Amino acid sequence: MNPESSPFRPGQPIPIEFFVGRRKEVERLHGMVKASVRGNFKIGFVSGERGIGKSSLAHFVRVLAEHESKTAGCHVFLGGVHELEEMLRRTFDRLLKDSMDKPWHESVKSFFGNRIRKVGLFGVTLELNLAGDDLSMLAHDFVPSITQLLAQLKGQNEALLLILDDMNGLATSEVFANWLKSIVDEIATSQQQVPLCVLFVGLEERRRELVKSQPSLARVFELIDITPWSGDEVREFYERAFESAGATISDDNLNALVRFTGGLPVLAHELGDAVWRTAQSLHVDTDDMVNGVILAAEVIGRKLLEPQIFQAIRSERYRSILRKVASTPRIRLRRAELMSHLTDAKKRVMDNFLRRMRELGALETDPEVRGGYRFPNTLYSLYFTMEATRAGGSI
């Protein structure tokens, strides 16, 4: 079918209309925002493995807060940012841009004054023109600056929600960690209310790195850990998506997609889009589903895995072993179990395979099981299963 009509959005946060599950997490995060509306500063860390839907959840909460809690929201992606000043520049620039179609845009423009310039072919996009001294001042006077901005938003918005996403580069910065702790302390010891909610979004390892740089941050964050979708939630997502495009799929084929998705929204979009591209009509049949899984294995491997892992898995040498290791989706596996069904020649290949996967970080030793291995995350497990399907040519 026409790729442009696909209801799936690989690589992008889930559209609001396809957002499923996460009720408890949404209620907790929205509760933090509502507390900030009452003048209480809140800071949280949304964590979970890759592809679990952290950014989509944060986006959904932002939309909910803007519509129901009179909150100005800003979702900034900090990939590649390593310095505090660049984080502040990107955050305030995103705040300006995100306000352009909002009623509170003029208040934001007034706050930044003559530090705004028009850019783009027709000058229709705004950009903050901040010098080094401006950024240093924002870092030093962050709380007074935010307080002043909130005062200008008063009447239109009662709080500000800042979502700081993909902070890999900042997590190891002692300067950033110490600055963050000083901001928390300044607000906590002040005599005024600061209706601000800050949500960090990232892997749990990033939070641990921050705490390592500044141990006092361990008690600062409210922790929200995201777990995979349930099977029913995955099924609901696919049903909504296919129905929205006027397509149908049988229960058996839907169940197969649910199994390969493993509760990861990132795989739901990749699988759904691959099936859509291979389908010959608006009725998705078994051939469409199988071909979609095979196509998705190619796409996911190239997009989401390290190149060395992708190349090693694709080698002819490991194909038969791969089919054994990943015959069904699972996180843990035992060497003895796998070896018991192999010829002597393949046993030697198996040991090489396990050793190579450990070197590349695609497998790790399981500390709970003697002779056991485990995938470091669900994404690798499910990809191995799809690749085994592709190598075998059937499901």
Secondary structure, DSSP 4 states (H G I P E B T S, - for coil): --GGG-S--TTSPPPGGG----HHHHHHHHHHHHHHHTT--EEEEEE--TTS-HHHHHHHHHHHHHHHS-EEEEEEE-TT--SHHHHHHHHHHHHHHHTTTSTTHHHHHHHHGGGEEEESTTS-EEEE---HHHHHHHHHTHHHHHHHHHHHHTTT-SEEEEEEE--TTTTT-HHHHHHHHHHHHHHHHSSS---EEEEEEE-HHHHHHHHHH-GGGGGTPEEEE--PPPHHHHHHHHHHHHHHTT-EE-HHHHHHHHHHHTT-HHHHHHHHHHHHHH-SSSEE-HHHHHHHHHHHHHHHHHHHS-HHHHHHHTSGGGHHHHHHHTSS--SEEEHHHHHTTS-HHHHHHHHHHHHHHHHHTSSEE-TTSTTEEE-SSHHHHHHHHHHHHHHHT--
